Amino acid sequence: MVGLRPATEADIPAMMEAERQPGYDALVGRFTTQEHVANLADPTAAYQVAVDREGQVLGFVFFRDLT
């Protein structure tokens, strides 16, 4: 079973690992740690992480320009 939850700063290493997979940057791009931290604090942005039963991060989605 997979669940979704809001991302936290503790999830940044897992998100950055996903971003560094081959071909990812060509499709979506990459953020630095500082950019992820800033995005987490931005009220017009949101992250959700997909987690397995043990809480392991499987992936994430980033929303921006939320109103």
Residue pairs with C-beta under 8 A, 6 or more apart in sequence:
1 52
1 53
2 50
2 51
2 52
2 58
3 50
3 51
3 52
4 48
4 49
4 50
4 51
5 48
5 49
5 51
6 46
6 47
6 48
6 49
7 15
7 40
7 47
7 48
7 49
7 60
8 40
9 36
9 37
9 40
11 47
11 49
11 57
11 60
12 33
12 36
12 37
14 49
14 57
14 60
15 31
15 36
15 47
15 49
15 57
15 60
16 30
16 31
16 33
16 36
18 24
18 57
18 59
18 60
19 25
19 28
19 29
19 30
19 31
20 30
24 30
31 39
39 45
39 47
39 62
39 64
40 47
42 64
43 66
44 64
44 65
44 66
44 67
45 62
45 63
45 64
45 65
45 66
46 62
46 63
46 66
47 60
47 61
47 62
47 63
48 60
48 61
48 63
49 57
49 58
49 59
49 60
50 57
50 58
50 59
50 60
50 61
51 57
51 58
52 58
